[in-house]
Amino acid sequence: MARYFDPAYYEALPPEHRRRLERIVATGWQNPDSIMGAYAMHPDDYDLFRPYLDKLIRAYHHIEGDLSQVSDWNMGGALDLRRIDPALDDVSMRVRVGRNLADFPLPGAMTRADRVALEGRMVEVFSHLVATEGFGGRLRLPDPRLAPRDFFRTV
């Protein structure tokens, strides 16, 4: 993280953008075991701080040259893991939200109220999946009364 930090770039930012960038890089020294060392707080951070974050992302993912990502989420019907591997007939899965809904900040900038509201929205979606024939399963949630850093200790 530090090797890509450019003091001249930082000094050229308006004060409110400096504070935002400080929160992004603070995640690195607050979490010394972090491999990435910097985490965006808002979706527009990737555009706003592209001169800094682009270098980190490219180094982390070993990306050179032009970058283009095309995603196709069309699964052609219900997802059947057995099509990938027959051994996946009776497996347990967990869902990790690696990206955010447009109505919420990224995890580093979320308040407890944001986290509880996001969880409420996701409970609606996952409850529908659990009730859908062919999916099933059960939903296990952390206790929203705990501080965000304690969420994963309850599962």
Secondary structure, DSSP 8 states (H G I E B T S, - for coil): -GGG--HHHHHHS-HHHHHHHHHHHHHHHH-TT-SS----SSTTHHHHTHHHHHHHHHHHHT--S----------SSS--GGGT-GGGGS--------S--TTS--GGG--HHHHHHHHHHHHHHHHHHHHSTTT--------TTS-GGGGGG--
